[in-house]
Amino acid sequence: MIRLINGSYICRLNHHELKIIYKGNNECEIYLRGEFQGRANFDYVKMKLNSIEKRWDTMNIKKYQYKELTSEFDVTI
């Protein structure tokens, strides 16, 4: 999770971008890909996102390399 100057946080999990905006009084707004998802307790959200980031090694996730499919019927003829 990265803290920005204006009091918002950005987190990237499994190619999804979460934006957390701290509103004060331990309250925050959650945005997923720019869409408002709701309000929550900031301490709880931060604790959960940090624990998920530690469990998931998102930096080493590789995209699937597509291969052309060939049927056995085409190979035998």
Secondary structure, DSSP 8 states (H G I E B T S, - for coil): -EE-TTSEEEEEETTEEEEEEEEETTEEEEEETTEEEEEEEHHHHHHHHHHHHHH--GGG-----------HHHHH-
